[in-house]
Amino acid sequence: MNKSGIHPTGEKVLVRPIKTERKTDGGIIIPDAAASKYDLAQIKATVIEVGPTAFEKEVYFEKTYGMPTVTPRSGDIIAIAKYAGYLLKGKDGEEYRIINDDDITAILEDDWDTKHV
C-alpha cells in the first residue's frame, strides 16, 4: 500500500531505498566510509508503485516476439543505480525516489544481501 502520497506518472516508478546495514552479524558498527563501498554502484530499493505506462517496451517486445520478460511489481526488491531518479519525502516522512522504468537493473530474491555487491 502506498502511504507516501506520491503517485508516479508515465513510465516512472516510485521506490523506497533500503539502507545498507551498518552493523556486522557480530554487532560491530561499520563506519560510513567503509560501508559506503556497498553503496557505490547500486542500491537496493522496494517498489512502491509503478506508473501506468512503465515497462511498455517490455510488454510490446513480449507480445511481438513471444519472448518472456520480467517486470517488477509493487513489493519487489530491486537494484537501481545509486544516483538514479530524484529524492522526495513522502507525507509519511519516509524518503522515496522517482526513477525511470529502465533505471531498474535487477529484481532481487528475498534472501539477497547487500554483501553480495
NUTORPA-71220 format. One record per residue (C-alpha): residue in one letter; x, y, z; residue number from 1. Coordinates in Angstrom, 1 decimal, padded with zeros to 4 digits. Example, Ala and Ser with C-alpha at 12.3 -4.5 7.8 and 13.67 -1.06 7.14 Angstrom:
// NUTORPA-71220
<code=a; x=012.3; y=-004.5; z=007.8; pos=1> .
<code=s; x=013.7; y=-001.1; z=007.1; pos=2> .
// end
This chain:
// NUTORPA-71220
<code=m; x=000.0; y=000.0; z=000.0; pos=1> .
<code=n; x=001.3; y=003.4; z=-001.0; pos=2> .
<code=k; x=001.2; y=005.7; z=002.1; pos=3> .
<code=s; x=003.6; y=008.3; z=000.6; pos=4> .
<code=g; x=001.1; y=010.5; z=-001.2; pos=5> .
<code=i; x=003.3; y=010.2; z=-004.3; pos=6> .
<code=h; x=002.0; y=008.6; z=-007.4; pos=7> .
<code=p; x=004.2; y=008.1; z=-010.4; pos=8> .
<code=t; x=003.1; y=009.1; z=-013.9; pos=9> .
<code=g; x=004.0; y=007.7; z=-017.3; pos=10> .
<code=e; x=007.0; y=005.4; z=-017.3; pos=11> .
<code=k; x=008.1; y=006.4; z=-013.8; pos=12> .
<code=v; x=008.4; y=004.0; z=-010.8; pos=13> .
<code=l; x=008.2; y=005.0; z=-007.1; pos=14> .
<code=v; x=010.7; y=003.2; z=-004.9; pos=15> .
<code=r; x=011.8; y=003.4; z=-001.3; pos=16> .
<code=p; x=015.6; y=002.9; z=-000.9; pos=17> .
<code=i; x=016.7; y=000.2; z=001.6; pos=18> .
<code=k; x=019.6; y=001.4; z=003.8; pos=19> .
<code=t; x=022.7; y=-000.7; z=003.9; pos=20> .
<code=e; x=023.2; y=-002.4; z=007.2; pos=21> .
<code=r; x=025.8; y=-000.5; z=009.2; pos=22> .
<code=k; x=026.4; y=-003.3; z=011.7; pos=23> .
<code=t; x=028.1; y=-006.8; z=011.2; pos=24> .
<code=d; x=026.4; y=-010.0; z=012.3; pos=25> .
<code=g; x=028.6; y=-009.9; z=015.4; pos=26> .
<code=g; x=027.4; y=-006.4; z=016.4; pos=27> .
<code=i; x=030.4; y=-004.4; z=015.2; pos=28> .
<code=i; x=029.3; y=-001.0; z=013.8; pos=29> .
<code=i; x=030.7; y=-000.3; z=010.4; pos=30> .
<code=p; x=031.8; y=003.3; z=009.8; pos=31> .
<code=d; x=030.0; y=005.2; z=007.0; pos=32> .
<code=a; x=033.3; y=005.5; z=005.0; pos=33> .
<code=a; x=033.7; y=001.7; z=004.9; pos=34> .
<code=a; x=030.0; y=000.9; z=004.5; pos=35> .
<code=s; x=029.7; y=003.2; z=001.5; pos=36> .
<code=k; x=031.6; y=000.7; z=-000.6; pos=37> .
<code=y; x=028.5; y=-001.4; z=-000.7; pos=38> .
<code=d; x=026.6; y=001.6; z=-002.0; pos=39> .
<code=l; x=029.0; y=002.5; z=-004.8; pos=40> .
<code=a; x=027.3; y=001.2; z=-007.9; pos=41> .
<code=q; x=023.8; y=000.1; z=-007.0; pos=42> .
<code=i; x=021.5; y=000.3; z=-004.1; pos=43> .
<code=k; x=018.5; y=-001.9; z=-003.1; pos=44> .
<code=a; x=015.0; y=-000.5; z=-003.1; pos=45> .
<code=t; x=011.4; y=-001.6; z=-002.7; pos=46> .
<code=v; x=009.0; y=-001.0; z=-005.5; pos=47> .
<code=i; x=006.1; y=001.0; z=-004.1; pos=48> .
<code=e; x=004.0; y=001.9; z=-007.2; pos=49> .
<code=v; x=004.5; y=001.6; z=-010.9; pos=50> .
<code=g; x=003.4; y=004.3; z=-013.4; pos=51> .
<code=p; x=000.6; y=003.4; z=-015.9; pos=52> .
<code=t; x=003.0; y=003.2; z=-018.9; pos=53> .
<code=a; x=006.0; y=001.7; z=-017.2; pos=54> .
<code=f; x=007.6; y=-001.3; z=-018.9; pos=55> .
<code=e; x=005.5; y=-000.8; z=-022.1; pos=56> .
<code=k; x=008.6; y=-001.6; z=-024.2; pos=57> .
<code=e; x=009.0; y=-005.0; z=-022.4; pos=58> .
<code=v; x=005.3; y=-005.8; z=-022.8; pos=59> .
<code=y; x=005.4; y=-004.9; z=-026.5; pos=60> .
<code=f; x=008.5; y=-007.0; z=-027.1; pos=61> .
<code=e; x=006.9; y=-010.0; z=-025.3; pos=62> .
<code=k; x=003.7; y=-009.7; z=-027.4; pos=63> .
<code=t; x=005.5; y=-009.1; z=-030.7; pos=64> .
<code=y; x=008.3; y=-011.6; z=-030.5; pos=65> .
<code=g; x=006.9; y=-014.1; z=-027.9; pos=66> .
<code=m; x=010.0; y=-013.7; z=-025.7; pos=67> .
<code=p; x=009.1; y=-013.7; z=-022.0; pos=68> .
<code=t; x=010.1; y=-010.7; z=-020.0; pos=69> .
<code=v; x=010.2; y=-010.0; z=-016.2; pos=70> .
<code=t; x=008.9; y=-006.7; z=-014.9; pos=71> .
<code=p; x=008.9; y=-005.6; z=-011.3; pos=72> .
<code=r; x=005.7; y=-005.1; z=-009.3; pos=73> .
<code=s; x=004.8; y=-003.4; z=-006.1; pos=74> .
<code=g; x=006.6; y=-005.0; z=-003.2; pos=75> .
<code=d; x=009.5; y=-006.4; z=-005.2; pos=76> .
<code=i; x=013.1; y=-005.7; z=-004.0; pos=77> .
<code=i; x=015.2; y=-004.3; z=-006.9; pos=78> .
<code=a; x=018.6; y=-002.9; z=-007.6; pos=79> .
<code=i; x=019.0; y=000.6; z=-009.1; pos=80> .
<code=a; x=021.9; y=002.9; z=-009.9; pos=81> .
<code=k; x=023.0; y=004.9; z=-006.8; pos=82> .
<code=y; x=022.1; y=008.2; z=-008.4; pos=83> .
<code=a; x=019.0; y=007.2; z=-010.4; pos=84> .
<code=g; x=016.0; y=009.4; z=-010.3; pos=85> .
<code=y; x=015.4; y=012.0; z=-007.7; pos=86> .
<code=l; x=014.6; y=012.0; z=-004.0; pos=87> .
<code=l; x=011.3; y=013.0; z=-002.5; pos=88> .
<code=k; x=010.0; y=013.0; z=001.1; pos=89> .
<code=g; x=006.6; y=011.3; z=001.3; pos=90> .
<code=k; x=003.7; y=012.6; z=003.5; pos=91> .
<code=d; x=004.5; y=009.7; z=005.8; pos=92> .
<code=g; x=008.0; y=011.1; z=006.4; pos=93> .
<code=e; x=009.8; y=008.4; z=004.5; pos=94> .
<code=e; x=012.4; y=009.0; z=001.8; pos=95> .
<code=y; x=011.4; y=007.9; z=-001.7; pos=96> .
<code=r; x=012.8; y=008.1; z=-005.3; pos=97> .
<code=i; x=011.0; y=008.5; z=-008.6; pos=98> .
<code=i; x=013.0; y=006.6; z=-011.2; pos=99> .
<code=n; x=012.6; y=005.7; z=-014.9; pos=100> .
<code=d; x=011.5; y=002.2; z=-015.5; pos=101> .
<code=d; x=014.8; y=001.4; z=-017.3; pos=102> .
<code=d; x=016.8; y=002.5; z=-014.3; pos=103> .
<code=i; x=015.9; y=-000.8; z=-012.6; pos=104> .
<code=t; x=018.8; y=-003.2; z=-013.2; pos=105> .
<code=a; x=017.6; y=-006.3; z=-011.4; pos=106> .
<code=i; x=014.8; y=-007.9; z=-009.4; pos=107> .
<code=l; x=016.4; y=-009.4; z=-006.3; pos=108> .
<code=e; x=015.3; y=-012.6; z=-004.5; pos=109> .
<code=d; x=014.1; y=-012.3; z=-000.9; pos=110> .
<code=d; x=017.3; y=-013.6; z=000.6; pos=111> .
<code=w; x=019.7; y=-011.4; z=-001.5; pos=112> .
<code=d; x=022.0; y=-009.4; z=000.7; pos=113> .
<code=t; x=023.9; y=-006.2; z=000.1; pos=114> .
<code=k; x=027.1; y=-008.0; z=001.0; pos=115> .
<code=h; x=026.9; y=-009.6; z=-002.5; pos=116> .
<code=v; x=027.6; y=-006.2; z=-004.1; pos=117> .
// end
